[in-house]
Amino acid sequence: MPKIARITPLTRKHVAKLLPPRPRDSHKGQFGTVAVIGGAAGMIGAPLIAGRAALKLGAGCVHVGLLAPQAPGVDPLQPELMLHPASAALMPSANVVAIGCGLGQSLEAQKLLHDALKLPAALVLDADALNLLAVRPDLRTMLAARGANAVLTPHPGEAARLLGCDAAQVQADRPAAAQALAEKCGCAIVLKGTDSLCVTTDGKLYRNSSGNPGMSSPGMGDALTGMIAAFLAQSLAVNEAMLLGVHLHGAAGDALAEQLASVGMTAGEVTEWARWLLNRWLEE
């Protein structure tokens, strides 16, 4: 059993000043391009939630690639997003690729993940991208060979599949599981759940205590994926983007819960509160 690193509480003090203020003469080209890939049939909402979060947390340009046939060409609630067939969104100009939200595990999904791993862009891997890594050792080898410019965001079940155990074992020793994943994949890791654990690329371990039971609702992980992608696009390092995204995501949920909105809280609402909080932190 590897020695567990000292666990540092992740607080606002760690993250509030990670994102620098924008210069007065800034333009969208300075804040990166995110490509969100997913949205198989019946799961189009997942990448749209991630794309909206990436846009509202500051990415300069957001493309959303959708796998579903006859997918919409525009998001009527967020027309600033650029929607494409999934393969068309895997463009070399993207600084960040967030893949897995509603991706499914079809052969086409496997090819998309393979192609994403070949790009030089920073990666955020969630949901079905993690499930595909669990069953495709060749893709795990590609991921490890890329170097530490990726963030994996598994919940306990996805973590268990990657580690070849069951979710109960992961939950029995979450710090050990998170560290084992970081070592196996060579990436930054967010092990989601109550008191999410973050393992940085240099092996430091953080426990985040922001967040609340109201966030146990669909799409919350997709919103987190988009937030981390947004911060990567704005030139934060992998570890900084992960830590800021995780703590802000939970803090936004807490701010929303203070409005007596715990039951029925939605991922879209958390994204809105995250934008408000981030701007408040920057002003302070």
Secondary structure by P-SEA (a helix, b strand, c coil): cccccbbbbbccccccccccccccccccccbbbbbbbbbccccaaaaaaaaaaaaaacccbbbbbbcccccccccccccccccccccccccccccbbbccccccccaaaaaaaaaaaacccbbbbcaaaaaaaaacaaaaaaaaaccccbbbbbcaaaaaaaacccaaaaaacaaaaaaaaaaaccbbbbbccccbbbbcccbbbbbbccccccccccaaaaaaaaaaaaaaaacccaaaaaaaaaaaaaaaaaaaaaacccccccaaaaaaaaaaaaaaaaac
